[in-house]
Amino acid sequence: MLDDLQFTTKKLGSGPIWSWMIDRLDWVTKIDELVEVAPGDCRLSVGQRVKALLVNILTDRKALYKVQQFYDEYDVQSLVGPNVTSDALNDDALGRALDVIHETGIDGVLSMASFSALDLASVPLDHLHGDTTSMSFYGHYRRYRGAPDDEEGSRLEITRGYSKDHRPDLKQVIFGMVTAHGIPLLASPENGNLDDKTWNAKTIAKLAESLPKQKLSQILYIADSAAVTSKNLPLFDEHGVRFISRLPNTFAMCDKVKRSALERNRWEDVGRLAERQDAATYRIQSFHREMDGLRYRFIAVQSSALDERKRKRLEKLIETEFGQFTKAAADESERTYSCLDDAERAATELSKSLKGYHTIEVQTQEEVEVLKRPSRGRPRKDDAVPTRKVFRNRVTIHEPSPAALEEARRVASMFVLITNVLDEQAMSNLEVLQAYKEQIEVEYRFRFLKSPYFVGPVYLQNPDRVEAFSSLMLMAVILYATFEYMIRTQMDKESEPLILPGKRKSIRPTGTSMLEMFDGLAMVLLHLDGNTIRKGPQVDGQCERILIMLGAGTSVYSQMNQLA
């Protein structure tokens, strides 16, 4: 009888974790309630097809036309649902699901996904971090499905814009995201030429629309300097949104605050904000000033580390300034003045205009200028040479003094934060700085979104499907961020670190490092007398610990043991 026993294996990896989380969030049901689909569209609902795509994206992302191949290798019933076969996940069925998602409206789908994840993880909505990134696309894209190139249609424009990938030659899509403790609250794909200043204005308004006034008054929106513009600042006041950002150098107030900080010299030493031994130390002091009719708190921050980029920029500025001074000095030396007053007046004006790291010294000299003879021909030996008395300014350029260079370095090592939270008892200057430095949490989400592990080729023929698929990529980020947050929250209560691959110990592991531990897990299918017995993998050790902290338990793998 055992001679008739045959077996096959199907990959699982981390797929069951994502399948369990999607089921726990009830995304399949919620998506199916949002969308309208014609009868007979597909054997699987739109929610099931979205689930299949999300598991594929997070486990081993393939191009759309290769998803069916992915599920030929992975155990589709464990990851998507009972009685599901891989042929139901062909590219045509998945493409139609993307069409429905787009027609339904991706904002509603993403909003549902975000709020359900935040609710599951019990994430407080206090500090929100907003930012954007760009993702480059190759090829030509129509405006919308079936439309000529010159017609308007799709909301999303895959076009050229400022490239954060440093690929200005490629078309792109902008991804905007606002996170709460690393989990996206607001996320959306945007036109490739959307600038950060406009995105922040839209986001401020969207926050006001999405949150009740009471909740809105409790949040703190934190963003980079692109949020601070003469048009955006009144919006924070209009919508009652508290914010922290970096004041751009283009504002005159930025230089005023830096100079005031150096003159007053009442620094508060706050030390390191990171645990690394080589981390920079900080000094801060605050000023309350009015700008464009509104009052803000400005915090001058001085870092002990003048980073390489700023050092090179300072050197470039000094080099450029020397070139400008040299040209101005050469031009002035070519000029002559007929009277001393005119020369001295020009010298004074030149000294006023050439202000910078270098200093100049102007000496006005009296000279005798030889004039052109009034008549042609050879002059007689006894003819006097015609001359006139003129005045000329000779300019000497002096290198920047050590004191000037030191002050320049100190200014370059400073930046200025701006906030409309004026009460320093409610939020100290140090807490403002700490909140701003947490801005890196949204950057971590972009790194994951654009990592080689996560990003694969997108073979879609029109922007509608690109937009819908982009929303699924953001849903995948929501899942990943929720997974990481839930584990880290539980790790805060643990005394023992997690042992990661390579015997690395961590009390704050990244989601990627934990997921690597599940890569080799597989399902064994035993075939005997026309029956198939499904044998899930045995999960123990650190993997078991992760599943328990997540709240899933090992049952997400062991419950697969059944007769098929």
Secondary structure per residue as TSV (DSSP state, phi and psi in degrees):
chain	resnum	aa	ss	phi	psi
A	1	M	-	360.0	-39.3
A	2	L	G	-66.9	-20.0
A	3	D	G	-65.4	-23.8
A	4	D	G	-86.2	-5.5
A	5	L	-	-74.1	128.4
A	6	Q	E	-129.9	156.6
A	7	F	E	-144.5	152.2
A	8	T	E	-132.5	160.9
A	9	T	E	-121.8	146.6
A	10	K	E	-128.2	138.1
A	11	K	E	-69.5	149.8
A	12	L	-	-124.5	-50.5
A	13	G	T	56.0	-137.2
A	14	S	T	-89.2	3.3
A	15	G	H	-51.4	-45.7
A	16	P	H	-60.3	-29.2
A	17	I	H	-64.4	-46.8
A	18	W	H	-68.1	-38.1
A	19	S	H	-61.8	-43.0
A	20	W	H	-64.9	-43.0
A	21	M	H	-65.1	-41.6
A	22	I	H	-63.1	-40.8
A	23	D	H	-66.3	-40.8
A	24	R	H	-63.8	-37.5
A	25	L	H	-78.3	-12.8
A	26	D	T	62.4	35.3
A	27	W	H	-67.4	-35.1
A	28	V	H	-60.2	-50.3
A	29	T	H	-63.6	-43.9
A	30	K	H	-65.6	-39.0
A	31	I	H	-66.6	-42.6
A	32	D	H	-64.6	-27.9
A	33	E	H	-75.1	-28.1
A	34	L	H	-79.8	-34.3
A	35	V	-	-94.8	160.0
A	36	E	-	-120.5	123.2
A	37	V	-	-126.6	138.3
A	38	A	-	-66.7	142.1
A	39	P	T	-55.1	139.8
A	40	G	T	77.8	12.9
A	41	D	S	-60.9	-41.9
A	42	C	-	-166.3	157.9
A	43	R	S	-65.1	-27.9
A	44	L	S	-107.7	145.4
A	45	S	-	-70.1	165.9
A	46	V	H	-60.4	-40.3
A	47	G	H	-60.6	-39.9
A	48	Q	H	-67.6	-39.8
A	49	R	H	-68.7	-36.9
A	50	V	H	-63.7	-42.1
A	51	K	H	-59.0	-44.2
A	52	A	H	-61.3	-40.7
A	53	L	H	-67.6	-41.0
A	54	L	H	-64.9	-43.1
A	55	V	H	-62.6	-40.2
A	56	N	H	-64.0	-45.1
A	57	I	H	-59.9	-43.3
A	58	L	H	-84.6	-17.9
A	59	T	H	-98.4	-50.1
A	60	D	H	-164.7	75.5
A	61	R	-	-58.8	133.3
A	62	K	-	-121.5	164.0
A	63	A	-	-63.9	158.5
A	64	L	G	-55.1	-39.5
A	65	Y	G	-77.1	-5.0
A	66	K	G	-107.7	4.7
A	67	V	H	-64.0	-40.4
A	68	Q	H	-60.8	-39.7
A	69	Q	H	-62.9	-38.7
A	70	F	H	-58.7	-46.1
A	71	Y	H	-77.6	-11.1
A	72	D	H	-70.1	-30.4
A	73	E	H	-92.5	-28.3
A	74	Y	B	-99.9	160.4
A	75	D	T	-78.8	95.6
A	76	V	H	-64.1	-34.1
A	77	Q	H	-69.2	-34.9
A	78	S	H	-72.3	-33.3
A	79	L	H	-91.9	-31.2
A	80	V	T	-111.5	-44.8
A	81	G	-	159.8	160.8
A	82	P	T	-58.8	144.6
A	83	N	T	64.7	12.7
A	84	V	-	-87.8	134.6
A	85	T	-	-115.0	155.0
A	86	S	G	-64.5	-27.9
A	87	D	G	-67.9	-17.4
A	88	A	G	-75.1	-9.3
A	89	L	G	-110.4	41.8
A	90	N	-	-75.4	166.5
A	91	D	H	-64.7	-28.9
A	92	D	H	-68.6	-45.0
A	93	A	H	-64.1	-40.6
A	94	L	H	-69.9	-38.0
A	95	G	H	-62.4	-41.1
A	96	R	H	-65.0	-35.1
A	97	A	H	-63.1	-40.1
A	98	L	H	-64.0	-39.3
A	99	D	H	-60.0	-43.4
A	100	V	H	-65.6	-41.6
A	101	I	H	-59.4	-43.3
A	102	H	H	-65.9	-43.1
A	103	E	H	-66.2	-34.0
A	104	T	H	-68.4	-36.1
A	105	G	-	111.8	112.8
A	106	I	H	-70.8	-24.5
A	107	D	H	-60.8	-43.0
A	108	G	H	-65.5	-40.1
A	109	V	H	-65.6	-46.7
A	110	L	H	-67.4	-37.4
A	111	S	H	-63.0	-43.3
A	112	M	H	-59.9	-44.7
A	113	A	H	-63.9	-44.2
A	114	S	H	-64.8	-51.8
A	115	F	H	-67.4	-33.6
A	116	S	H	-68.8	-37.5
A	117	A	H	-68.9	-43.2
A	118	L	H	-63.0	-35.9
A	119	D	H	-69.8	-42.9
A	120	L	H	-60.8	-43.0
A	121	A	T	-86.5	-1.4
A	122	S	T	53.2	51.1
A	123	V	-	-86.4	126.6
A	124	P	-	-72.9	138.4
A	125	L	-	-94.7	82.1
A	126	D	S	-117.5	-66.7
A	127	H	E	-97.9	118.9
A	128	L	E	-111.9	134.7
A	129	H	E	-116.4	125.9
A	130	G	E	-117.9	142.1
A	131	D	E	-167.9	172.7
A	132	T	E	-131.8	162.2
A	133	T	E	-145.1	167.2
A	134	S	E	-117.1	149.3
A	135	M	E	-129.8	125.5
A	136	S	E	-82.9	146.9
A	137	F	E	-128.8	145.2
A	138	Y	-	-98.9	154.3
A	139	G	S	96.5	-174.3
A	140	H	-	-109.6	139.2
A	141	Y	-	-129.1	134.2
A	142	R	-	-73.1	162.1
A	143	R	S	-63.1	-46.0
A	144	Y	S	-159.6	167.1
A	145	R	T	-56.0	123.3
A	146	G	T	76.6	7.3
A	147	A	-	-104.3	148.2
A	148	P	-	-62.0	158.9
A	149	D	T	-62.9	-27.6
A	150	D	T	-93.9	5.2
A	151	E	S	-95.4	149.8
A	152	E	-	-83.2	146.4
A	153	G	-	-163.5	-86.1
A	154	S	-	-63.5	145.0
A	155	R	S	-65.7	-32.9
A	156	L	-	-89.4	131.0
A	157	E	-	-113.6	116.6
A	158	I	-	-87.2	102.7
A	159	T	B	-148.6	175.8
A	160	R	-	-80.3	148.0
A	161	G	-	-164.8	-168.8
A	162	Y	-	-65.8	119.9
A	163	S	-	-97.8	116.7
A	164	K	T	-79.5	-8.6
A	165	D	T	-87.9	-1.5
A	166	H	S	60.5	38.4
A	167	R	-	-127.6	69.5
A	168	P	T	-65.0	-13.0
A	169	D	T	-78.8	-13.3
A	170	L	S	-106.4	152.2
A	171	K	E	-74.6	161.7
A	172	Q	E	-153.3	168.7
A	173	V	E	-123.8	140.9
A	174	I	E	-94.3	134.0
A	175	F	E	-109.1	120.5
A	176	G	E	-104.6	145.2
A	177	M	E	-152.1	137.7
A	178	V	E	-122.0	121.1
A	179	T	E	-110.9	150.8
A	180	A	E	-119.5	109.4
A	181	H	T	54.2	38.6
A	182	G	T	90.8	-13.4
A	183	I	E	-97.6	125.7
A	184	P	E	-60.5	126.2
A	185	L	E	-93.0	-45.3
A	186	L	E	-123.2	134.3
A	187	A	E	-152.3	141.4
A	188	S	E	-163.6	145.8
A	189	P	E	-82.1	141.0
A	190	E	E	-130.8	168.4
A	191	N	-	-55.3	144.3
A	192	G	T	-64.7	-18.7
A	193	N	T	-104.6	13.3
A	194	L	-	-73.1	128.8
A	195	D	-	-90.5	158.8
A	196	D	H	-63.5	-32.9
A	197	K	H	-64.8	-44.1
A	198	T	H	-67.7	-39.7
A	199	W	H	-61.6	-41.5
A	200	N	H	-63.6	-39.2
A	201	A	H	-61.6	-43.7
A	202	K	H	-64.6	-38.1
A	203	T	H	-68.7	-39.2
A	204	I	H	-59.4	-45.5
A	205	A	H	-66.1	-38.7
A	206	K	H	-67.4	-37.3
A	207	L	H	-61.6	-42.4
A	208	A	H	-64.1	-32.7
A	209	E	H	-77.8	-34.2
A	210	S	H	-83.3	-26.9
A	211	L	S	-114.7	142.8
A	212	P	-	-61.8	156.0
A	213	K	H	-58.5	-38.4
A	214	Q	H	-64.0	-43.5
A	215	K	H	-69.2	-37.5
A	216	L	H	-62.6	-36.0
A	217	S	T	-72.0	-15.5
A	218	Q	T	-93.8	-19.1
A	219	I	-	-82.2	162.7
A	220	L	E	-130.8	112.5
A	221	Y	E	-88.1	123.9
A	222	I	E	-119.7	126.6
A	223	A	E	-148.9	166.8
A	224	D	-	-75.6	-179.2
A	225	S	G	-62.6	-17.6
A	226	A	G	-64.3	-18.6
A	227	A	G	-74.1	-18.5
A	228	V	-	-98.7	100.8
A	229	T	-	-136.5	164.5
A	230	S	T	-63.7	-23.6
A	231	K	T	-87.3	-33.9
A	232	N	H	-78.4	-35.4
A	233	L	H	-56.8	-44.0
A	234	P	H	-64.3	-24.9
A	235	L	H	-65.9	-38.8
A	236	F	H	-59.2	-42.9
A	237	D	H	-68.6	-41.3
A	238	E	H	-62.6	-42.4
A	239	H	H	-93.4	-2.6
A	240	G	T	69.2	37.5
A	241	V	-	-100.9	122.9
A	242	R	E	-78.2	143.8
A	243	F	E	-146.8	160.0
A	244	I	E	-134.5	133.4
A	245	S	E	-152.5	179.7
A	246	R	E	-100.9	129.4
A	247	L	-	-75.8	121.2
A	248	P	-	-63.3	150.3
A	249	N	T	-66.0	-16.0
A	250	T	T	-71.6	-17.1
A	251	F	S	-82.2	131.8
A	252	A	H	-60.6	-29.2
A	253	M	H	-62.2	-29.5
A	254	C	H	-61.4	-49.4
A	255	D	H	-67.8	-35.4
A	256	K	H	-62.5	-42.6
A	257	V	H	-66.5	-42.0
A	258	K	H	-61.1	-45.6
A	259	R	H	-65.1	-40.0
A	260	S	H	-63.8	-37.9
A	261	A	H	-65.0	-40.6
A	262	L	H	-68.7	-37.2
A	263	E	H	-73.0	-45.0
A	264	R	H	-72.3	-40.2
A	265	N	-	57.4	44.4
A	266	R	-	-112.7	66.7
A	267	W	-	-79.9	144.6
A	268	E	E	-106.0	115.1
A	269	D	E	-77.3	121.9
A	270	V	E	-114.0	-0.7
A	271	G	E	71.2	-151.1
A	272	R	E	-85.0	145.7
A	273	L	S	-104.7	-9.5
A	274	A	S	-117.5	161.1
A	275	E	S	-83.1	-14.3
A	276	R	S	-62.6	143.5
A	277	Q	T	-66.3	-30.3
A	278	D	T	-93.3	10.0
A	279	A	-	-65.8	149.4
A	280	A	-	-68.8	151.2
A	281	T	E	-103.4	155.2
A	282	Y	E	-127.9	150.3
A	283	R	E	-129.0	141.7
A	284	I	E	-137.7	154.6
A	285	Q	E	-156.7	148.2
A	286	S	E	-116.5	158.2
A	287	F	E	-140.7	141.4
A	288	H	E	-104.9	118.7
A	289	R	E	-136.3	159.4
A	290	E	E	-102.0	136.6
A	291	M	E	-140.6	124.0
A	292	D	T	53.4	40.0
A	293	G	T	82.9	0.4
A	294	L	E	-123.2	146.9
A	295	R	E	-98.1	136.7
A	296	Y	E	-135.7	163.1
A	297	R	E	-102.3	126.1
A	298	F	E	-109.2	131.2
A	299	I	E	-118.1	113.4
A	300	A	E	-79.1	127.8
A	301	V	E	-119.9	124.9
A	302	Q	E	-112.9	126.8
A	303	S	E	-102.3	144.7
A	304	S	S	-73.4	-17.2
A	305	A	-	-106.1	109.8
A	306	L	-	-84.1	98.9
A	307	D	-	-65.9	164.3
A	308	E	H	-57.8	-40.1
A	309	R	H	-63.0	-43.7
A	310	K	H	-70.2	-36.3
A	311	R	H	-62.3	-45.4
A	312	K	H	-65.4	-37.0
A	313	R	H	-65.2	-41.3
A	314	L	H	-63.6	-44.1
A	315	E	H	-61.0	-39.7
A	316	K	H	-66.4	-40.6
A	317	L	H	-62.0	-43.1
A	318	I	H	-66.0	-41.4
A	319	E	H	-63.8	-43.9
A	320	T	H	-64.2	-41.9
A	321	E	H	-61.7	-41.4
A	322	F	H	-61.5	-40.0
A	323	G	H	-63.3	-40.9
A	324	Q	H	-66.6	-42.0
A	325	F	H	-64.2	-42.1
A	326	T	H	-62.1	-42.6
A	327	K	H	-66.2	-44.4
A	328	A	H	-62.9	-39.1
A	329	A	H	-66.3	-40.9
A	330	A	H	-65.3	-41.9
A	331	D	H	-63.0	-41.2
A	332	E	H	-67.5	-36.1
A	333	S	H	-67.8	-19.9
A	334	E	H	-80.3	-16.9
A	335	R	-	-87.1	146.4
A	336	T	-	-125.0	152.5
A	337	Y	B	-126.5	142.4
A	338	S	S	-81.6	-17.4
A	339	C	S	-136.7	156.4
A	340	L	H	-64.2	-38.7
A	341	D	H	-60.3	-42.7
A	342	D	H	-63.8	-42.1
A	343	A	H	-65.1	-44.0
A	344	E	H	-67.8	-35.1
A	345	R	H	-64.5	-41.5
A	346	A	H	-66.3	-36.9
A	347	A	H	-64.2	-41.0
A	348	T	H	-64.1	-44.1
A	349	E	H	-63.1	-39.1
A	350	L	H	-65.4	-41.7
A	351	S	H	-62.9	-34.8
A	352	K	H	-70.6	-37.7
A	353	S	H	-78.6	-29.4
A	354	L	-	-97.1	75.7
A	355	K	-	-111.7	133.2
A	356	G	S	175.7	-149.5
A	357	Y	S	-70.1	-38.5
A	358	H	S	-81.0	161.5
A	359	T	E	-123.8	154.6
A	360	I	E	-124.2	154.2
A	361	E	E	-127.0	124.5
A	362	V	E	-113.5	126.2
A	363	Q	E	-117.9	126.3
A	364	T	E	-93.8	121.5
A	365	Q	E	-117.0	143.9
A	366	E	E	-90.1	131.8
A	367	E	E	-133.6	161.5
A	368	V	E	-108.2	121.2
A	369	E	E	-102.9	129.2
A	370	V	E	-80.8	129.1
A	371	L	-	-97.9	163.8
A	372	K	-	-74.1	138.5
A	373	R	-	-65.3	144.5
A	374	P	S	-73.5	-21.4
A	375	S	S	-121.4	158.3
A	376	R	-	-87.1	165.5
A	377	G	S	96.4	174.3
A	378	R	-	-74.0	131.5
A	379	P	-	-75.2	156.2
A	380	R	-	-75.2	156.2
A	381	K	T	-64.4	-30.9
A	382	D	T	-92.4	4.2
A	383	D	-	-73.3	134.2
A	384	A	-	-76.2	142.4
A	385	V	-	-75.0	125.3
A	386	P	-	-70.6	131.5
A	387	T	E	-139.1	170.0
A	388	R	E	-149.4	155.2
A	389	K	E	-87.5	127.4
A	390	V	E	-131.4	168.8
A	391	F	E	-124.7	137.9
A	392	R	E	-134.1	141.6
A	393	N	E	-95.9	122.1
A	394	R	E	-102.5	124.9
A	395	V	E	-109.4	128.9
A	396	T	E	-111.4	127.8
A	397	I	E	-100.1	127.0
A	398	H	E	-104.4	140.4
A	399	E	-	-62.3	153.5
A	400	P	-	-57.2	139.2
A	401	S	-	-74.3	155.6
A	402	P	H	-54.1	-36.7
A	403	A	H	-66.9	-41.5
A	404	A	H	-66.0	-40.7
A	405	L	H	-65.0	-40.1
A	406	E	H	-63.5	-42.3
A	407	E	H	-65.4	-39.1
A	408	A	H	-62.5	-40.5
A	409	R	H	-65.3	-39.8
A	410	R	H	-65.3	-39.9
A	411	V	H	-67.2	-41.3
A	412	A	H	-66.6	-28.1
A	413	S	T	-86.0	6.6
A	414	M	E	-108.6	149.9
A	415	F	E	-138.4	164.2
A	416	V	E	-121.2	127.2
A	417	L	E	-95.5	147.9
A	418	I	E	-126.4	137.5
A	419	T	E	-149.3	150.9
A	420	N	S	-96.5	9.3
A	421	V	-	-84.9	98.2
A	422	L	-	-86.2	-26.2
A	423	D	-	-76.1	107.3
A	424	E	T	-75.8	-14.8
A	425	Q	T	-77.0	-37.8
A	426	A	T	-72.0	-34.5
A	427	M	S	-149.3	110.9
A	428	S	-	-71.4	167.2
A	429	N	H	-60.5	-38.9
A	430	L	H	-64.2	-40.9
A	431	E	H	-66.0	-34.4
A	432	V	H	-63.9	-46.0
A	433	L	H	-63.0	-44.3
A	434	Q	H	-61.1	-41.7
A	435	A	H	-63.1	-40.4
A	436	Y	H	-67.1	-39.8
A	437	K	H	-66.5	-20.0
A	438	E	T	-74.5	-1.7
A	439	Q	T	-57.0	-20.3
A	440	I	H	-64.7	-17.5
A	441	E	H	-63.4	-37.5
A	442	V	H	-73.4	-30.4
A	443	E	H	-66.8	-34.3
A	444	Y	H	-61.8	-37.2
A	445	R	H	-67.5	-36.4
A	446	F	H	-68.7	-36.4
A	447	R	H	-61.4	-41.0
A	448	F	H	-67.0	-43.3
A	449	L	H	-58.8	-35.5
A	450	K	T	-105.6	8.8
A	451	S	S	-71.4	150.4
A	452	P	T	-57.6	-32.0
A	453	Y	T	-62.6	-35.1
A	454	F	T	-96.4	-37.7
A	455	V	-	-92.1	124.0
A	456	G	-	-126.0	-178.9
A	457	P	-	-68.2	143.8
A	458	V	-	-111.7	105.5
A	459	Y	-	-100.9	83.1
A	460	L	-	-129.2	146.5
A	461	Q	S	-93.5	-12.7
A	462	N	S	-147.3	157.4
A	463	P	H	-61.9	-28.3
A	464	D	H	-58.2	-47.6
A	465	R	H	-72.9	-34.3
A	466	V	H	-61.9	-42.2
A	467	E	H	-64.7	-44.3
A	468	A	H	-65.3	-42.3
A	469	F	H	-67.7	-35.4
A	470	S	H	-61.9	-36.5
A	471	S	H	-66.7	-33.7
A	472	L	H	-68.4	-36.3
A	473	M	H	-61.1	-39.8
A	474	L	H	-69.8	-34.8
A	475	M	H	-63.8	-36.5
A	476	A	H	-64.8	-38.6
A	477	V	H	-63.6	-39.2
A	478	I	H	-60.3	-44.9
A	479	L	H	-62.1	-48.5
A	480	Y	H	-60.6	-46.3
A	481	A	H	-64.3	-37.6
A	482	T	H	-66.1	-43.3
A	483	F	H	-57.2	-50.3
A	484	E	H	-64.1	-42.5
A	485	Y	H	-64.0	-44.1
A	486	M	H	-64.4	-40.4
A	487	I	H	-67.4	-45.2
A	488	R	H	-65.1	-35.2
A	489	T	H	-61.7	-41.3
A	490	Q	H	-72.0	-34.3
A	491	M	H	-63.9	-28.5
A	492	D	T	-62.6	-22.2
A	493	K	T	-94.9	-7.0
A	494	E	-	-92.3	152.6
A	495	S	S	-101.4	-20.7
A	496	E	S	-101.6	136.0
A	497	P	-	-70.9	162.7
A	498	L	E	-85.2	136.0
A	499	I	E	-93.5	113.1
A	500	L	E	-95.9	169.2
A	501	P	T	-51.8	140.6
A	502	G	T	82.1	14.1
A	503	K	T	58.3	30.5
A	504	R	E	-81.4	139.7
A	505	K	E	-105.0	139.0
A	506	S	E	-150.8	137.9
A	507	I	S	-101.0	-7.0
A	508	R	S	-138.1	67.7
A	509	P	-	-72.2	150.5
A	510	T	-	-80.1	156.6
A	511	G	H	-60.7	-41.2
A	512	T	H	-61.4	-43.4
A	513	S	H	-64.8	-33.5
A	514	M	H	-74.6	-39.0
A	515	L	H	-67.0	-28.4
A	516	E	G	-59.1	-26.1
A	517	M	G	-70.7	-16.5
A	518	F	G	-101.4	-0.2
A	519	D	T	-57.7	-37.5
A	520	G	T	-87.0	0.4
A	521	L	-	-73.3	141.0
A	522	A	E	-145.8	162.3
A	523	M	E	-100.3	135.9
A	524	V	E	-105.7	126.9
A	525	L	E	-106.8	116.2
A	526	L	E	-98.4	124.1
A	527	H	E	-109.0	121.0
A	528	L	E	-150.8	125.0
A	529	D	T	52.0	43.0
A	530	G	T	79.3	-2.8
A	531	N	E	-106.2	156.0
A	532	T	E	-124.2	125.6
A	533	I	E	-105.2	126.4
A	534	R	E	-95.8	124.7
A	535	K	E	-119.1	105.6
A	536	G	-	-75.2	163.7
A	537	P	-	-75.3	155.7
A	538	Q	-	-85.9	121.8
A	539	V	-	-110.0	123.5
A	540	D	-	-146.5	-173.8
A	541	G	H	65.9	-136.9
A	542	Q	H	-68.9	-31.8
A	543	C	H	-63.4	-43.1
A	544	E	H	-61.3	-40.8
A	545	R	H	-62.8	-41.3
A	546	I	H	-62.9	-46.0
A	547	L	H	-64.1	-36.7
A	548	I	H	-69.2	-43.3
A	549	M	H	-63.5	-32.9
A	550	L	H	-69.1	-25.5
A	551	G	T	96.7	1.7
A	552	A	-	-87.8	-38.7
A	553	G	-	74.7	169.7
A	554	T	T	-70.9	-7.2
A	555	S	H	-63.6	-22.8
A	556	V	H	-63.7	-19.9
A	557	Y	H	-106.9	-43.0
A	558	S	H	-72.4	-27.4
A	559	Q	T	-70.6	-3.8
A	560	M	T	-76.2	-12.6
A	561	N	-	-69.0	105.8
A	562	Q	E	-161.5	167.5
A	563	L	E	-90.4	121.5
A	564	A	-	-87.0	360.0
